[in-house]
Amino acid sequence: MRRKLAAGNWKMNGGSVELGEIRTLMGRAATRQTDMLICPPATLIDRMRALLGDAPMAVGGQDCHTATSGAHTGDISAAMLVDAGASHVIIGHSERRQDHGETDATVRAKTTAAWNAGLIAVICIGETLQERENGQTLDVIGAQLSGSIPDEMTPATTVIAYEPVWAIGTGLTPSLEQIAEVHDFIRDQLGARFADGADGVRLLYGGSVKPSNAADIFAVSNVDGALVGGASLKAADFGAIIDALDAA
Ligand SMILES: O=C(CO)COP(=O)(O)O
């Protein structure tokens, strides 16, 4: 049985003030029906981990470099994220693919770097609106899966987030049937490629998840949780999403 996971991606938002929002979520972590992960900006990882103390909430980065160290101004290695207190890292978010030209090969190399440092990789995939309108969604997802995930994948080290690019920050979401189609497809693809244990990999849906649509989305087959952007910045909203996941 896969444990559910509520993951928040703060993106390039949040500072000392927003950090305090975490306190109100700490009580919910005690229920442990749903695993919780927050990925704040790298500047907050250390302080967030310290603030959480022993609370069973994971803290993650939003990206890491492929190299372990070296002359890469502005970049952060996976080992540095671990040193700051992170246990997870988001890799291949569509905003990184778009803004920084990250390809499936980049995502694959970063994932290996993350694993080598002991991090759990949250690998993001998803189609653009044009790709969906062209009927290419499953082809795109299939190619991203095979290109982005290294052969050494295990359920313990990997989470996959399906985030349709056109649903991110837009208030738009795919229909429940469309979400089911993609999540079932991802599960099948993983099963075909990774005989052992692919069934244990958690599949998150991301893209305009909010309290009002969370319960419906979490009832969809092969949806094991959510990767939440905007709504994860407000403790009340993220808490309501966690509640929906707990009840699913
Ligand atoms: O990109 C996302 C999470 O990684 C989703 O963002 P929103 O929840 O703001 O649409």
Ligand as a Chemical Component Dictionary entry (heavy atoms), coordinates in Angstrom:
data_LIG
# 
_chem_comp.id                   LIG 
_chem_comp.type                 NON-POLYMER 
_chem_comp.pdbx_formal_charge   0 
_chem_comp.three_letter_code    LIG 
# 
loop_
_chem_comp_atom.comp_id 
_chem_comp_atom.atom_id 
_chem_comp_atom.alt_atom_id 
_chem_comp_atom.type_symbol 
_chem_comp_atom.charge 
_chem_comp_atom.model_Cartn_x 
_chem_comp_atom.model_Cartn_y 
_chem_comp_atom.model_Cartn_z 
_chem_comp_atom.pdbx_ordinal 
LIG O1 O1 O 0 3.801  23.803 -10.246 1  
LIG C1 C1 C 0 3.123  23.399 -9.326  2  
LIG C2 C2 C 0 3.721  22.628 -8.218  3  
LIG O2 O2 O 0 5.017  22.233 -8.524  4  
LIG C3 C3 C 0 1.676  23.677 -9.265  5  
LIG O3 O3 O 0 1.512  25.016 -9.048  6  
LIG P1 P1 P 0 0.029  25.581 -8.692  7  
LIG O4 O4 O 0 -0.500 24.681 -7.606  8  
LIG O5 O5 O 0 0.278  26.977 -8.220  9  
LIG O6 O6 O 0 -0.760 25.472 -9.936  10 
# 
loop_
_chem_comp_bond.comp_id 
_chem_comp_bond.atom_id_1 
_chem_comp_bond.atom_id_2 
_chem_comp_bond.value_order 
_chem_comp_bond.pdbx_ordinal 
LIG O1 C1 DOUB 1 
LIG C1 C2 SING 2 
LIG C1 C3 SING 3 
LIG C2 O2 SING 4 
LIG C3 O3 SING 5 
LIG O3 P1 SING 6 
LIG P1 O4 DOUB 7 
LIG P1 O5 SING 8 
LIG P1 O6 SING 9 
# 
